[in-house]
Structure formats: structure tokens, C-alpha cells
Amino acid sequence: MGTLRKSNSKLLNVILSLVVFLWIFPFLFVLFNSVKTGSEYNQGNFWDIPKGFSIIETMEYITSRISIGSALFNSLFYGIVGTSLAIFFAALAAYGVTKLDIKGRFYWFLLIYSGTVFPFQMYLVPVYRGYISTGLYDTKIGMIVFYAAICIPFCTFVLRNFFQSISNELTEAAKMDGASNFKIFYSIFLPMAKAPISALFLFQFSFIWNDLLFGLTFSKSDTVRPIMPLLSQLTSATGATSNVPAMLLACIMASIPTVLVYIILNKNFEQGFILGGK
């Protein structure tokens, strides 16, 4: 029996090693070629070891084409603020439809969750027209409002399921001690929901950070546009780029914040599940 378990463990390790390699393989390709010069990339093999490092020249090319610093700040701002607002309002809605005595609360939940039923592309024209008429087009406030609104339905769905798993006896005991509904929500439910909130923050932050469609549609100036629409400006009208290493290096720079967010939030997953299980 012990030998069989060891064999299964070794097989599992081999499978996991292959999966890790498949995940790292594209990153290695990007890393090798991002430090090459444009001519070295065009003349050599994709997997040739770079003869030298041209990061400074590549960065000069990138900054001459796009305002990457401003775009990174915009995406970071939209990701943090938009995701935080979406989770906060979704948590309030989830608490209301699970623990408060609201008439037809299940139908209120369905109304909120219906925002995920339709393809997001359906929102482009009406939101664009509304932003033009209200002056929110090409503004940071308009981008935050849209990102927060589009993330609320899914966040509400996840948090509602989690809040439903919390015993009503806990809420009743807190009310007997004189706690208000908001006090219960803020002091009990939010700390217990640390794990799902962390997962939602990572998921929705990555969605906002990697968004291209809405950033292109609802913004036009470099001071407002997020990083992904600006990266598209490194390509020509035909979709090609004259400096592939510059594009690869810019993509690496654009992927760093999502990795940092995962590292920062990783410890909250286990702590949140432990607290939620008490």
C-alpha cells in the first residue's frame, strides 16, 4: 500500500512539473527576446541567447511612442479603486439579500446578478452615448464608475454564497448584544470574508488591468487611458510592430503589478478560511 502511494505521488509530481513547464515556457520566450535588439531579433532564432542587453535602448523606444508611466498609474488607480468600490457595494448587497429582512430579496439578487447574463459588448453603445451626454467620456471618474459597476454583479454572487454559509445564530447573538446591522456587517462578516474578498480583488483587479476593449472605447487621451490600450499603440495599423523586443518588454512591465497583488493577498486566503471556519 505504501509503495502504491509513493508511485502515485511520483506520478503526480511529474504531471505537476510538466504543467509548470508549460506555464513557464511562454514566459521564458518573452524574457529571452525582450532584451534583444530589434535587428538581433529579426535576424536570429527565437531561442538564441541574447548577445547583449538593450533594455535602455528598448525603454527609450517605448517611452518615445507611449506614456507608459502614466498608463501604468492609470491602470493601477482604476484597478485598486474600481475593485475596492465594487467589492464594498457588492458586500453590502450580499449582506442585505442574505441577512436582512427585505421583501423579495432573492429577486433583488437576481436583478443585480443579471448584469453578468448579457455579453459585455452590449454595454458599449449605451454607455458611450451616456458618457458623451454627461461629460464622463475620457475621464478617470467615468472609467472608475464603469469598472466598479461591471464588477459588482459577480462579486455579489460570490459574497452572497459565502454569507449564506454563516449561521444566522451569529447575527442574532450580535443583535442581542446591541450591535447594529452595519456593525455586524463591518465587524463580523467582512473579517470572516477575508478569503473570498481577497480572491475577488485579485480576479477583478486582473480583469480591469488586462482590459483593452473598454479602455479603447471610453477614453482617448494618454492621461486617462489604461496600460493595455496604450500598448496597442506600439503596433502599426496592420497589426505588426517594427520592434518586437520593445513590445515584449512592455508586456513584462505590464504584468508585474498583477503578480505583486497576488503575492500581497496570498497570505489572506488561508487566514480567511481559518477565520471563516471558526
C-alpha positions, 0 to 999 in steps of 0.5 A, spaced: 500 500 500 505 504 501 509 503 495 502 504 491 502 511 494 509 513 493 508 511 485 502 515 485 505 521 488 511 520 483 506 520 478 503 526 480 509 530 481 511 529 474 504 531 471 505 537 476 512 539 473 510 538 466 504 543 467 509 548 470 513 547 464 508 549 460 506 555 464 513 557 464 515 556 457 511 562 454 514 566 459 521 564 458 520 566 450 518 573 452 524 574 457 529 571 452 527 576 446 525 582 450 532 584 451 534 583 444 535 588 439 530 589 434 535 587 428 538 581 433 531 579 433 529 579 426 535 576 424 536 570 429 532 564 432 527 565 437 531 561 442 538 564 441 541 567 447 541 574 447 548 577 445 547 583 449 542 587 453 538 593 450 533 594 455 535 602 455 535 602 448 528 598 448 525 603 454 527 609 450 523 606 444 517 605 448 517 611 452 518 615 445 511 612 442 507 611 449 506 614 456 507 608 459 508 611 466 502 614 466 498 608 463 501 604 468 498 609 474 492 609 470 491 602 470 493 601 477 488 607 480 482 604 476 484 597 478 485 598 486 479 603 486 474 600 481 475 593 485 475 596 492 468 600 490 465 594 487 467 589 492 464 594 498 457 595 494 457 588 492 458 586 500 453 590 502 448 587 497 450 580 499 449 582 506 442 585 505 439 579 500 442 574 505 441 577 512 436 582 512 429 582 512 427 585 505 421 583 501 423 579 495 430 579 496 432 573 492 429 577 486 433 583 488 439 578 487 437 576 481 436 583 478 443 585 480 446 578 478 443 579 471 448 584 469 453 578 468 447 574 463 448 579 457 455 579 453 459 585 455 459 588 448 452 590 449 454 595 454 458 599 449 453 603 445 449 605 451 454 607 455 458 611 450 452 615 448 451 616 456 458 618 457 458 623 451 451 626 454 454 627 461 461 629 460 464 622 463 467 620 456 475 620 457 475 621 464 478 617 470 471 618 474 467 615 468 472 609 467 472 608 475 464 608 475 464 603 469 469 598 472 466 598 479 459 597 476 461 591 471 464 588 477 459 588 482 454 583 479 459 577 480 462 579 486 455 579 489 454 572 487 460 570 490 459 574 497 452 572 497 454 564 497 459 565 502 454 569 507 449 564 506 454 559 509 454 563 516 449 561 521 444 566 522 445 564 530 451 569 529 447 575 527 442 574 532 447 573 538 450 580 535 443 583 535 442 581 542 448 584 544 446 591 541 450 591 535 447 594 529 446 591 522 452 595 519 456 593 525 455 586 524 456 587 517 463 591 518 465 587 524 463 580 523 462 578 516 467 582 512 473 579 517 470 572 516 470 574 508 477 575 508 478 569 503 473 570 498 474 578 498 481 577 497 480 572 491 475 577 488 480 583 488 485 579 485 480 576 479 477 583 478 483 587 479 486 582 473 480 583 469 480 591 469 488 591 468 488 586 462 482 590 459 483 593 452 476 593 449 473 598 454 479 602 455 479 603 447 472 605 447 471 610 453 477 614 453 482 617 448 487 621 451 494 618 454 492 621 461 486 617 462 487 611 458 489 604 461 496 600 460 493 595 455 490 600 450 496 604 450 500 598 448 496 597 442 499 603 440 506 600 439 503 596 433 502 599 426 495 599 423 496 592 420 497 589 426 505 588 426 510 592 430 517 594 427 520 592 434 518 586 437 523 586 443 520 593 445 513 590 445 515 584 449 518 588 454 512 592 455 508 586 456 513 584 462 512 591 465 505 590 464 504 584 468 508 585 474 503 589 478 498 583 477 503 578 480 505 583 486 497 583 488 497 576 488 503 575 492 500 581 497 493 577 498 496 570 498 497 570 505 489 572 506 486 566 503 488 561 508 487 566 514 480 567 511 478 560 511 481 559 518 477 565 520 471 563 516 471 556 519 471 558 526 
